[in-house]
Amino acid sequence: MPRLFLSLAIALVLAAASTASAVAAPKDDGFAATLVKFRAAVAAKDKNAVADLTDFGAFFWDSDDALRNVKTRVDFLKNYDRMFTAEIRHRVATVAPDCDKSGSHHLHWVADGMQYDLYFPPRQDGTWLLQGLSASPY
């Protein structure tokens, strides 16, 4: 009889573990491929490739006042080195992405009393483009 209870307990633990991992496993919505391209472009300092992965229709960059005015591809390319600093490039390479309930993906980190978030909302065609960087006190 004790073996029966032990076997049942083990079976319940295994079932619960497999259910928990099934629930926790993120679905592949296709963002991983976008992130690979984005990270490669940023690592290579390929301004044009990063611009190709950016939505200028709703673009924002909140890290400093001068960069808040960047709204076009031309301005983006002109200011790229000021936006994609060594710190930002490091964070792009190392921060794990997060996904919210709306399907938007984020690279979020905290540094020097500020929280930063690179934001990739889903588009109607099922793709993601960088929409911008938010920065706010932490």
PASEBA-1860 file (N, C-alpha, C; in nm, 3 decimals):
! residues 138
1> MPRLFLSL> 0.081/-0.120/0.000/0.000/0.000/0.000/0.086/0.127/0.000 ~ 0.194/0.135/0.083/0.277/0.256/0.080/0.338/0.280/-0.058 ~ 0.371/0.169/-0.129/0.427/0.186/-0.264/0.325/0.248/-0.358 ~ 0.201/0.212/-0.342/0.095/0.267/-0.424/0.084/0.418/-0.403 ~ 0.085/0.460/-0.275/0.080/0.603/-0.245/0.203/0.676/-0.298 ~ 0.320/0.615/-0.285/0.443/0.675/-0.335/0.436/0.689/-0.488 ~ 0.388/0.585/-0.554/0.375/0.589/-0.700/0.276/0.698/-0.743 ~ 0.164/0.707/-0.672/0.066/0.811/-0.704/0.123/0.951/-0.680
9> AIALVLAA> 0.196/0.967/-0.571/0.256/1.097/-0.540/0.355/1.137/-0.647 ~ 0.438/1.043/-0.690/0.536/1.072/-0.795/0.465/1.107/-0.925 ~ 0.361/1.032/-0.958/0.286/1.059/-1.080/0.223/1.198/-1.075 ~ 0.167/1.237/-0.961/0.107/1.370/-0.948/0.211/1.481/-0.960 ~ 0.328/1.460/-0.900/0.434/1.560/-0.909/0.480/1.575/-1.054 ~ 0.500/1.465/-1.123/0.542/1.470/-1.263/0.436/1.536/-1.350 ~ 0.311/1.506/-1.326/0.202/1.566/-1.404/0.195/1.716/-1.379 ~ 0.210/1.755/-1.253/0.207/1.898/-1.221/0.325/1.970/-1.284
17> ASTASAVA> 0.442/1.908/-1.280/0.561/1.971/-1.338/0.547/1.987/-1.489 ~ 0.495/1.885/-1.556/0.480/1.896/-1.701/0.373/1.999/-1.737 ~ 0.267/2.009/-1.658/0.164/2.109/-1.682/0.220/2.249/-1.659 ~ 0.297/2.267/-1.552/0.354/2.400/-1.523/0.449/2.443/-1.633 ~ 0.532/2.350/-1.682/0.625/2.388/-1.788/0.551/2.416/-1.918 ~ 0.441/2.347/-1.942/0.364/2.372/-2.063/0.300/2.511/-2.057 ~ 0.255/2.551/-1.940/0.193/2.682/-1.924/0.299/2.791/-1.933 ~ 0.417/2.768/-1.873/0.520/2.871/-1.866/0.595/2.888/-1.997
25> APKDDGFA> 0.593/2.788/-2.083/0.670/2.796/-2.207/0.609/2.901/-2.299 ~ 0.688/3.002/-2.340/0.633/3.105/-2.428/0.611/3.049/-2.568 ~ 0.504/3.095/-2.629/0.479/3.051/-2.766/0.570/3.129/-2.860 ~ 0.607/3.066/-2.967/0.693/3.133/-3.066/0.602/3.212/-3.159 ~ 0.594/3.341/-3.135/0.508/3.425/-3.217/0.584/3.488/-3.332 ~ 0.710/3.452/-3.349/0.790/3.504/-3.458/0.883/3.617/-3.420 ~ 0.868/3.671/-3.299/0.953/3.783/-3.258/1.100/3.743/-3.249 ~ 1.128/3.619/-3.217/1.267/3.575/-3.202/1.349/3.605/-3.328
33> ATLVKFRA> 1.291/3.584/-3.443/1.362/3.611/-3.569/1.390/3.761/-3.585 ~ 1.294/3.844/-3.547/1.315/3.989/-3.552/1.427/4.029/-3.457 ~ 1.426/3.972/-3.337/1.529/4.006/-3.238/1.667/3.964/-3.285 ~ 1.679/3.850/-3.349/1.808/3.806/-3.403/1.859/3.909/-3.504 ~ 1.773/3.952/-3.595/1.812/4.052/-3.696/1.850/4.184/-3.630 ~ 1.768/4.226/-3.533/1.793/4.353/-3.466/1.926/4.349/-3.391 ~ 1.948/4.242/-3.316/2.073/4.230/-3.240/2.194/4.227/-3.334 ~ 2.184/4.156/-3.444/2.295/4.148/-3.539/2.324/4.285/-3.599
41> AVAAKDKN> 2.220/4.358/-3.635/2.238/4.491/-3.694/2.300/4.588/-3.593 ~ 2.254/4.583/-3.469/2.309/4.671/-3.366/2.454/4.634/-3.338 ~ 2.484/4.505/-3.326/2.621/4.461/-3.299/2.716/4.503/-3.411 ~ 2.668/4.499/-3.534/2.751/4.537/-3.649/2.756/4.689/-3.670 ~ 2.681/4.762/-3.587/2.668/4.908/-3.602/2.620/4.944/-3.742 ~ 2.529/4.861/-3.793/2.472/4.880/-3.926/2.349/4.971/-3.914 ~ 2.370/5.099/-3.924/2.265/5.199/-3.906/2.146/5.175/-3.998 ~ 2.175/5.144/-4.123/2.066/5.125/-4.220/1.983/5.002/-4.187
49> AVADLTDF> 2.048/4.894/-4.145/1.973/4.774/-4.109/1.887/4.799/-3.985 ~ 1.940/4.872/-3.888/1.860/4.906/-3.769/1.743/4.996/-3.812 ~ 1.768/5.091/-3.898/1.661/5.179/-3.948/1.553/5.098/-4.020 ~ 1.594/4.995/-4.094/1.497/4.910/-4.163/1.406/4.837/-4.064 ~ 1.453/4.819/-3.942/1.377/4.748/-3.838/1.310/4.846/-3.741 ~ 1.292/4.970/-3.785/1.237/5.075/-3.699/1.111/5.134/-3.761 ~ 1.011/5.160/-3.678/0.885/5.222/-3.721/0.893/5.372/-3.696 ~ 0.914/5.449/-3.802/0.927/5.594/-3.787/0.791/5.664/-3.777
57> GAFFWDSD> 0.684/5.593/-3.805/0.551/5.653/-3.794/0.512/5.685/-3.651 ~ 0.569/5.613/-3.555/0.536/5.634/-3.414/0.662/5.638/-3.328 ~ 0.774/5.671/-3.387/0.903/5.660/-3.320/0.920/5.759/-3.205 ~ 0.983/5.713/-3.097/1.018/5.799/-2.984/1.151/5.751/-2.925 ~ 1.224/5.844/-2.867/1.352/5.812/-2.801/1.364/5.907/-2.682 ~ 1.335/5.857/-2.563/1.321/5.942/-2.445/1.447/5.960/-2.362 ~ 1.563/5.919/-2.411/1.682/5.926/-2.327/1.734/6.067/-2.306 ~ 1.712/6.156/-2.401/1.747/6.297/-2.378/1.662/6.386/-2.469
65> DALRNVKT> 1.652/6.512/-2.430/1.560/6.605/-2.499/1.588/6.618/-2.648 ~ 1.714/6.627/-2.687/1.747/6.645/-2.829/1.702/6.526/-2.913 ~ 1.710/6.407/-2.856/1.673/6.287/-2.933/1.523/6.266/-2.940 ~ 1.447/6.337/-2.860/1.300/6.326/-2.868/1.248/6.380/-3.001 ~ 1.326/6.462/-3.068/1.285/6.520/-3.196/1.316/6.430/-3.315 ~ 1.381/6.318/-3.293/1.412/6.225/-3.403/1.282/6.156/-3.443 ~ 1.238/6.180/-3.566/1.111/6.123/-3.614/1.121/6.065/-3.754 ~ 1.233/6.087/-3.822/1.248/6.040/-3.960/1.372/5.952/-3.972
73> RVDFLKNY> 1.376/5.876/-4.079/1.493/5.791/-4.106/1.620/5.876/-4.118 ~ 1.611/5.990/-4.184/1.728/6.077/-4.201/1.780/6.123/-4.065 ~ 1.690/6.169/-3.978/1.731/6.211/-3.844/1.785/6.094/-3.762 ~ 1.722/5.978/-3.778/1.767/5.858/-3.707/1.911/5.824/-3.746 ~ 1.938/5.821/-3.876/2.073/5.788/-3.922/2.175/5.892/-3.876 ~ 2.136/6.017/-3.876/2.224/6.125/-3.833/2.257/6.113/-3.682 ~ 2.161/6.067/-3.603/2.176/6.060/-3.458/2.203/5.919/-3.405 ~ 2.221/5.825/-3.494/2.234/5.684/-3.454/2.339/5.663/-3.344
81> DRMFTAEI> 2.457/5.720/-3.361/2.564/5.697/-3.263/2.531/5.757/-3.127 ~ 2.453/5.863/-3.122/2.410/5.921/-2.995/2.303/5.835/-2.929 ~ 2.223/5.764/-3.009/2.118/5.680/-2.954/2.172/5.542/-2.914 ~ 2.245/5.481/-3.003/2.295/5.345/-2.978/2.437/5.351/-2.922 ~ 2.444/5.398/-2.797/2.570/5.409/-2.725/2.621/5.269/-2.692 ~ 2.741/5.262/-2.639/2.797/5.132/-2.598/2.706/5.065/-2.496 ~ 2.650/5.143/-2.404/2.559/5.087/-2.303/2.434/5.028/-2.368 ~ 2.373/5.101/-2.460/2.253/5.052/-2.528/2.287/4.927/-2.609
89> RHRVATVA> 2.397/4.929/-2.681/2.437/4.811/-2.760/2.458/4.690/-2.670 ~ 2.519/4.712/-2.554/2.539/4.602/-2.458/2.405/4.547/-2.411 ~ 2.313/4.635/-2.380/2.181/4.590/-2.333/2.104/4.517/-2.443 ~ 2.112/4.565/-2.564/2.046/4.496/-2.676/2.100/4.353/-2.687 ~ 2.229/4.338/-2.668/2.293/4.206/-2.682/2.261/4.113/-2.567 ~ 2.234/4.166/-2.447/2.230/4.080/-2.329/2.096/4.070/-2.258 ~ 2.007/4.166/-2.276/1.880/4.165/-2.203/1.783/4.065/-2.266 ~ 1.723/3.982/-2.183/1.623/3.887/-2.232/1.494/3.961/-2.266
97> PDCDKSGS> 1.432/3.927/-2.376/1.307/3.995/-2.412/1.192/3.955/-2.321 ~ 1.097/4.044/-2.310/0.977/4.020/-2.232/0.859/4.051/-2.324 ~ 0.747/3.986/-2.301/0.628/4.008/-2.384/0.511/4.041/-2.293 ~ 0.438/4.148/-2.324/0.322/4.182/-2.242/0.194/4.122/-2.303 ~ 0.082/4.147/-2.238/-0.046/4.088/-2.279/-0.090/4.132/-2.418 ~ -0.045/4.249/-2.461/-0.086/4.300/-2.593/-0.004/4.238/-2.706 ~ 0.099/4.159/-2.670/0.186/4.101/-2.771/0.308/4.186/-2.803 ~ 0.322/4.298/-2.732/0.439/4.383/-2.750/0.559/4.320/-2.679
105> HHLHWVAD> 0.672/4.326/-2.745/0.795/4.274/-2.686/0.881/4.391/-2.639 ~ 0.956/4.367/-2.532/1.036/4.472/-2.470/1.173/4.417/-2.433 ~ 1.272/4.504/-2.439/1.401/4.479/-2.375/1.406/4.582/-2.263 ~ 1.396/4.534/-2.140/1.381/4.622/-2.023/1.501/4.606/-1.931 ~ 1.554/4.719/-1.881/1.662/4.713/-1.783/1.658/4.837/-1.696 ~ 1.730/4.828/-1.584/1.741/4.939/-1.489/1.889/4.970/-1.474 ~ 1.923/5.099/-1.479/2.062/5.142/-1.459/2.063/5.285/-1.407 ~ 2.149/5.310/-1.311/2.170/5.446/-1.259/2.040/5.515/-1.219
113> GMQYDLYF> 1.951/5.442/-1.153/1.826/5.502/-1.105/1.721/5.526/-1.212 ~ 1.745/5.474/-1.332/1.649/5.490/-1.443/1.608/5.352/-1.492 ~ 1.487/5.344/-1.546/1.445/5.220/-1.613/1.428/5.251/-1.761 ~ 1.475/5.158/-1.842/1.475/5.174/-1.988/1.398/5.060/-2.050 ~ 1.336/5.088/-2.163/1.255/4.988/-2.230/1.260/5.013/-2.381 ~ 1.322/4.922/-2.454/1.313/4.925/-2.601/1.184/4.852/-2.635 ~ 1.101/4.913/-2.715/0.963/4.870/-2.735/0.939/4.826/-2.879 ~ 0.886/4.704/-2.893/0.855/4.644/-3.023/0.709/4.599/-3.023
121> PPRQDGTW> 0.615/4.686/-3.058/0.474/4.644/-3.061/0.446/4.560/-3.186 ~ 0.345/4.473/-3.178/0.310/4.394/-3.297/0.245/4.484/-3.402 ~ 0.270/4.452/-3.528/0.211/4.526/-3.638/0.097/4.444/-3.698 ~ 0.015/4.508/-3.776/-0.101/4.441/-3.837/-0.059/4.320/-3.920 ~ 0.059/4.327/-3.983/0.103/4.217/-4.070/0.174/4.105/-3.994 ~ 0.173/4.112/-3.860/0.233/4.006/-3.780/0.383/4.020/-3.759 ~ 0.438/4.137/-3.790/0.580/4.161/-3.769/0.600/4.261/-3.655 ~ 0.725/4.283/-3.619/0.759/4.378/-3.513/0.867/4.470/-3.564
129> LLQGLSAS> 0.854/4.597/-3.529/0.957/4.695/-3.555/0.984/4.771/-3.426 ~ 1.107/4.819/-3.411/1.138/4.904/-3.296/1.054/5.030/-3.305 ~ 0.984/5.060/-3.197/0.907/5.185/-3.193/0.982/5.291/-3.114 ~ 1.068/5.249/-3.023/1.143/5.349/-2.951/1.199/5.302/-2.818 ~ 1.255/5.399/-2.747/1.313/5.376/-2.615/1.243/5.466/-2.515 ~ 1.186/5.406/-2.411/1.134/5.488/-2.302/1.237/5.488/-2.191 ~ 1.246/5.600/-2.121/1.337/5.615/-2.009/1.264/5.693/-1.901 ~ 1.265/5.638/-1.780/1.197/5.708/-1.670/1.266/5.674/-1.539
137> PY> 1.249/5.761/-1.439/1.311/5.733/-1.309/1.262/5.601/-1.253 ~ 1.350/5.531/-1.185/1.315/5.402/-1.127/1.285/5.418/-0.980
END
